[in-house]
Amino acid sequence: MVLEGHGHSVSKSNSSQKLNVETMKKYIHFIIIGFTLLTACDSTEDLYKELDKLDTGLVYDLEYTLTSDDYDLAGEAFGNFSTEEDAVAAIPDILKENFPQFGAGSSAKVTYDLYNPIRINNEDAYTMVPADYDAIGEASPRLNSQNDITKAAAYLFPDAEANDVLTLTYDYYASGETTTKTSKVTYYDAAWRISYVPTTEDYTFMGQNFPNFDSRSTARARIGVLFDRLFPFGQEGEIRTAVFNYYTGTVSDFLVVYQFDGTNWKGFEDVVQRTLQLGNDGAVWVPDNTIKYTLASGDYTAIGNATAGSNPSGSASALQYGNFDTSLWTEAQIIAAFSDFLLETYPGAAEGQKYLISYKTYSGAAGTAELLLILDGGTYKKVQ
């Protein structure tokens, strides 16, 4: 189990037993640090016993990895979830059961295992005709590069779905002559990719007596070694796919996906880790995509420079003091400034993304404030 985080504020229903915020922070940190260091099998149970001594209403940012007991609680016999929907449905109840002390305003970042094997979805075969070459802009009825191959696949199958595999036969020009070639092209991660197909020599190199594998795990591991040999200079994060012969009484195609980690090609396993972020609304835990962000000193400079034209006095103050003087900034001006800042800093954010911005203020005395914003219609607006 991994349990980390940092406290924000504390409220307790029984005022006579009320602890101040800093004391509670130190107490909860003491519990977490002590029990995170333990490796004994009963450490989780001991931690829960300590947490049970606290009243409800603690506001806390929790990072947690599900245990085997959690999967049992969710009725998952294999120690993972079969779908992301199952995880979203079960994890709120797991958090409520394990951490009843955490109340409204708490957040949880939960890591869980998802059974997500990569399988071929649809498989098709096609031989290109002269009209196809013309349709994709080829001056002659032939392809000339790997980009041409994936471009042809995209044209021929515009409605492809994830993990579709196309066996494409085409005329190809190289080294001064045109020959007929066949490639397996896979639609993976919203892009067509030419999949590597092991040769008879490759299977021999990988220790196979026949040009196939009868074990997916063996195939995944050994094709990774083959890729290390064939593509040693991959870019970190680069994706490659392979289609190998899988023997289960008959031979069929099987898809595997690899990513280069800077040193080796790592195959994507059947069980992968996923993360779900949730927030506590005071009654239940609900999936929440809120990103908590605290403005750094450089952010005040960036915002001050960006608002010099729209709010000169507020801009000058932010640049000089690294805060927002509430006599010089209205909430609407701050929201507009934060919106522009977020759009510039996170240009790829999806509609509905939320940011909880913490920032410094001045209103006769130094202070802090928070604004919860959501991307709505291309700008960030305050969540009411």
N, C-alpha and C positions, 0 to 999 in steps of 0.2 A: 504494500500500500504506500502511496505517496500522498502526503498531506502537507500543503504549504499555504502561505497566504499572509495577509497583513490586515490588522483590524482598523476600523474607521471610528465607529461610535458604539456606545452600549446603552441600552435602556433596560430596566428591570421593573417588573410589576410591583414588587414589594419594596417600597421606598426605605424601610428600616434596614434592609439588607443591601442597599444600593452601593455599588463599588464605583469609584471614579474611573474615567475612561482609561487613563494611563495604567492604573493598577490592573484593570481587566486585560488590556493589551499584553502587559508583561506576563500575566497569568496564562493566557491562552498561548502565547509564544513559548512559555516554559513547557507547557504540556506538549505542544507540537514538536519542539526541538528534541525534547527528551524521548518521546515515543517514536519519532522518525528514525532516531539512531538505533533503536532496538530492532533486532531481527528475529526474535523469538516468535513462535507461532501465535502466542496469545497476546502480542503487543496491541493488535487492533482492538481486541476485547477490552484490554486495560485502558486504552485511550477512550473508548466509549464510556467506560465507567467514570473516568474523570470528567468528561463532558457532561455526563448526566448530573453532575453536581451543580452545573450552571443553570440559571433560569433561562427562559426563552427571551427573544428579542435582541440577541446579539447580531450586529451588522458586521458581516465578514466576507472577505474575498477568498474563496476556497478553490484549491486545485487538488483534484482527487482522481485516482485511478481505481476502477472497479476491481473488486476481489472475487474469488470464486464463490464466496458466500453471497455476494451481491447478485451474481448470475443465478444462483440457486433461488434467491428471493424473487427474482423475476421469472422463474420457471424455465430458465434456459439451461438445458442439460449438458450442453457442450462447451460452456464457458465462453460464449460469444453470442452476439445477436446476428440473426439471419438478414435483417434489413435495417436501414437507418430509421424507418418508421417504428419498428419494434423498440429501438433504443430510445427514441423520443418519448414513446408511451411509457416506458418502464423506469427510466432514470429519475423522473421527479419523485416517484414513490420510494425509490431507493434512498434518495437524499432526505426525504421526509422521515423515513425510518431511522436512518443513521445519524442525522444531525437536526433533531427537533429544536435545538437551541437557537439556530440561525433564523432570523426573522426578516421582515420587510427591508428591502435595500441590499440584502446580501446577494452575492453572485457566486456562481460555481462554474468552474471549467473542468469538465469531466472527460477523462480519457477512457475509451472502451474498445473492445475487440469486435470487429465486424467480419463475418464470413462473407468474403467478396471475391470469389474465384473468378479469374478471367477465362471466359469460354467464348468460342466462336458463336456469334449470333446467327446471321444468315450467311450462307456460302453460295456463290454463284460463279459462273464461268462465261467469258465473252471473248470473241475474236473480232478485232476491229476491221471495219470495211473502209474503202476509200472516202466515203462521205464523212466518216468520223474524224479523219485527219483534217479535212477541210473545215469542219465545224469548230475545231479547237485552234484554228489559225495556222496550221502547218502548210508550208508552201508545197511540200511533196508528201505523198502518202506514206509517211514514216515518222517515227519519233526519234529524237536526237539527244535526249538527256533524261536523267531521273526525274527532273521537274516535269518533263513532258509526260512521263508515265503517270504520275499522280494527278496531273492536270486532266489527262484522259479519263482516269477513274472518276474524278469529280464531275466531269461532263456526262459520262455515261450513267452514273448512279447518283443523281443530285439529292435523293432522299435517303441516303445511306444512314444506318443506325450504328450505334456504338458496337464495335467488335465484329462488324461485317467484314467478310473476306472475299475478295474478288480474284479469281484466277484469270488474268488478262493476257491474251495472245496478241502480238502486234509485230509490225515490221520496224526494225531498229537500224539506224545508220551509225556505223563506227568504223574507224580505221579504213575509210575509203570504200566500204562495202555495206550493203543492206542485207541483214539476215532476219529470220523470224525467231522471236524470243517469247518466252512466257514468264510472267512474274506473278507472285501472290502479293496483292496489295490490300492492306488492312486499314479500316477506318477506326482509328483509336484516338481518343482525346480530341475529338472534333477536327481531325486532320487525316488525310490519306497518307499512309506510310508504306514504302516497299519493304515487305517482310523478308528476312533472311530465311532461306530454305536450305538446311544442311545437305551437303552432298554425300555420296557413298564414302568418300575419303574422310569427310568430317565425322561420320558415324564411327568409322574405324579409329580415328584419333580419339574419340570420346569413349573408346573401350567397348563398343557394341559389336556383337557378332553379326548382326543383321542391321539394315538401314532403317531402324526404328527404335523406339523406347517402349517398354511396357510399364514404366513407372514415371509419373509426372514429376515427382520430386527429384528423381535422378536426372531426368531430362532438364529440368530447370537449373540444377546445379552445374551440370556438365556443359550445357550450352553457354552458361555464364563464363566458364573457363575458356570455351572456344571464342567467345566475343572478346575476352581479354587479349587473346592472341591475334584476332583479326582486326580489332578496332582499339588499339592501345592508346590512341590519342584523342579519345572522345572528349567533348566539352562537359564540364560538370553540370548535371541536371539533364543532359541529353537523353532522349528516349529512343529505343530501338525495339522492334518486334521481330519475332521469329515464328515460323510455322513448321512444326516437326511431325514426323510420322508416329502415330500413337497406336500401339498394337493391343487390342483387347479381344483377340479371336479373329478380328478383321482389322485392317489398317485404316485409320482415318486421320484427318488433319487435326492438330491441336495448337492453340495459340499461347505464346508466352510473351511477356513484356519485361523489358530491362531498362534500368536507368543508371547512368554513369555517375559515380559518387566522387569523381576526381582521381580515383585510383583503379577501381574495378567496376565491372558491370554487375548490378544486383538485380536479381529476378524479383518481380512482385509476387508475394506469397498469397496463398488462398485466404489467410486471416490477416487483416490489416488493422492498424490502429486509427481510430477516428476521435475527434474531440467535439464535444457538445457544450455550448455555453448556455447557462440558465440564470434567471433572476428570480428572487423570492418576492412575491407581491404582498406578503403578509399572511397569506393563506396557503398558497401552493407555489411550487417551483414551475416556472414556465420557460420554454426555450427563448433565449434572448441573444441577439447579435450585438449588444452594446459593447463598444470598445471604450475603455476608460483611458483618458489621456490628460496628463498634467502639462500645462504649458511650460516649456523650458525658457531660459533667458534669451536664446536666439529667436524663439517664437515671438516674443514681445517686440524684438527688433524688426522681424519680418512683417508683423501686423502693423507696427508703427509706420514703417516705410510705405506699406500698401495703402494706408488710410490718410496719408498726408494731404491728399486733395479733398477728401470728403469730410474729414474732421481734423483740421490742423492743430487745434489746441490739445485734443485728446491724443493725437498722434505724437506730438512733442512730449507730452507727459509720459506716455508708454515707453518712448525711446529713452527718456532720461531716467525714469524710476523703475521700469520693468514691472508695471502693474497697471490696473485700470482705475483711474480716479473717477468715482461715481458722480462727481460734480461736472465732469467733462464728457462723460460717456453715458448715453441712455442705453437701456437694455436692448432696444432695437438696433442701435449702432453696433453694440458688441456682437449681437447675433449675426448681423450682416458681415462684420469683420471675420468672425469665426467661420462663417459659411465660405467666404472667399479663401480663407486659409486652408480649410479642409479640402475644398475642391482642388486647390493647387497642390496640396501635400499628398492627397490620396485620389488621384484622377480616375482610378478604375473602380471606385466604390459603386456598389449596386444600389438601386432605389430601395429605400427602406432601411438602409444601414444607419445605425445609431452611434453617436459619440457622446460620452459624458465628459465634458471638458471642465477641468478644475483650473482655476486661475486666481492670481493675486489681485486684490482690490485695495483701494484707499478711500476712506470716507471720514477723514479726521483721524483715523487710526488704521493701521495695517490689518488686513483681513483676507479671507479667501471666499470664493463662491464657486458654484457649479452650475452648468447649463447642460441640459440633456437635449440634444439636437438629432433630427432625423432627416435623411436625404429624401426630399419630396418634390418631384417636378423639376429636378435639376438644381435645386438650392437646398440648403439646410435650414430647417425651421425648428422652432422650439416645440418640444413635446409637452402638451398641456396636461 
